[in-house]
Amino acid sequence: MPAASSLTPLQFEPILREKIWGGSALAAVLGKRLPPNTLVGESWELSGVAGSESVAVTDPYRGKTLSEILAGDPQAIVGSLPRYRGFPLLFKFIDAHENLSVQVHPDDAQAKALGYGNFGKSECWYIIDTLPGAQVACGFKNGTRRNDIANAAGTERILPLLNYIDVSPGDVIFVPGRTVHAVLGGVLFYEAQETADTTLRLFDWNRPDKDGKPRELHIRESLEIIDTTWHSNHKIPPVVLDCAAGCTHSFLVANRHFALEEYRFDRAAEVPLSIKRSFRVVTVCKGVVRLAGHHTSCKINNGETALIPACLSGVRAAAEAGTQFLLSSVPDLISEVVAPLSVKGVPPEAIVLLGGNPATSDLAVLV
């Protein structure tokens, strides 16, 4: 395996997934090359999920799976993350051309207790493009009781119980495990989530699968794990860290599993990327980004993703006006989120909201 000193940002072949609710927005907006006459719903940009692992398309690891790359020197790639074996996060573009199912995922404790795996599935959505009037559903309306949900599950009667949120490009929604949710038709978004693929459906719009059969529901399993607690903090207000040098750098979400940051360029500029204890993942949502540092460089086009190994520091990003990209990591919440935002004078309550519901935010006890 290559020495850590020779590592560069790595890019991978997208894994395209046909979905009954998919469309063509991945091609139209992000420039993905899609197979003809196929409804593509997802492009897995970086995955360590068994059976659906990303394969590198850049040297020195061209042709190797993510697990093969990690086996050589896991700390050089992933960093000091003692909780994890393998790659801890999964990144996707999702084209919800039609409604996604009403569904829920377990949290970490439930996944282990119920045999779904070592990790649950908390996730966040960065909205890239929408049709007018686009909405998502997160949680239930205030006052909804568990019996109401149990009686309505599997039928259209569950729809009036859901908590609907209007969304537009640039919005961010945080969906912790146990939160019932749905993305309604006309939304293209980027998803960062734990490396898990457990989805339990409560309702799927009475639509058949490609063979004409009803799609499977998981009502008993869903009711076993759902959280009915109401709150109004699913949409996360961004927190600006820096807006110098022609680029606005903001935190969008932060919790124990992942942090998501955004860089928006209002003129041509080159900026340093935040240094992390973990790997960094850069995904371009608009424009082209050039990464450079330590005798290495790479170009990331619109709709593409690159993994920056943890051992690489001093990486800079250059882009033209109008470019937008996201940076993801597994954060040290105190040193990489709370401390830099506090130094900038961000109020504690704004920092806490990066973790969603203040009652359960991972940041609440740290500020």
C-alpha positions, 0 to 999 in steps of 0.5 A: 500500500502507498505510504501516507506521505504519498496520499492525495484526495481520492475520488470514487465511481458513483454507485447509481441506484434505480428507484421507483420514485427516481427521475432525471434530476441527477443528470439535469442538475448535477451532470451525472451520466445516467443509463437510458430509460431508467429511473435513477433515485440515488447516486452513492458518492462514498460508501463503505456499506457491505455489498455496495462499496465505493471503488476508487477511480484515482491513483494510487488506489485506482480499482480498489474498494474503500475497505481495501484502502482502509485495510492498508493504513486506516488511521491515515485515511480515517483518523483517530476514530475509536468508535468505528470499524470501517468507514463511518459515514455514507454520502448520497445524492437523492432525486425524489422525483416522486414521494419517498415512503413514510419511513423511520430508521433506528438509532444506535442503541436500537440497532444493536438491541434489535439486531439491525447492526452496530449503528443506527441511521441518523442523517441530514439533508442539504436541499439542492433543487426543488419544484415550487411548493416542495415539502418534507415531513419530519416527525408528527404534529404536536399532540399526536399520540402513539395510538393515533399512529398505530391506528393509521399506519399502513394507510393514507390516514397517517398523512394528516398526522405528519409534521410538514416543512416547506423547503427550498435550495440551501435548506438543511434538515436534520433527521436523527434515528427514530424520527419518522420522515418522508421527502415529497416529490420534487426535491433533489438533495444531498444526504450525509448519514451513518453507514447503515442501510436499515429502512422501515416503512410505515406507508408507501402511497399504495404504489406497486413495485416494478413487478406490480406487487405492493411494496413491503411495509414494516409497521410492527418494527416501525412502531417499536422504534419511533419517537413521537416527541414534537419539536420545531427544530428539524430545519437547522439555521446555518451558523456563519464561521467566516465570510472573508476572502470572498467566501462564506464558510458556515456550519450547517449541522453538527452532532456526534456522528457528522458535521456538515459545513458549506463554502459559498464563493461570491468571487474567485478565491482560494481558502484553507479547509478546516483541519479535522481529526478525521477525514474530510469529504468535499462534495461540489453542489455547484461549480468546480473546485480545485484542491491543492496542498502537499504537492498534490492537487485535484479538480472536483466538478459539479456533482462530484465528491472527493475524500481527503485522507485524515493525514493530509493537512494544509489543503486549500480550495480554489473556486470561481464566483457562484461555486458551492461545496460541502465539507463533511467530517466526524467532528470533535465537537468541542475543538472543531465546532464549539470552540471556533464558533464561540471565539467568533462570538456565536451565541450558545443557543445558536450553536446548540441548534446545529444539533437539532432539538435543544433537548437532545442536541449533542452540543447542549452540554458542551456550550 
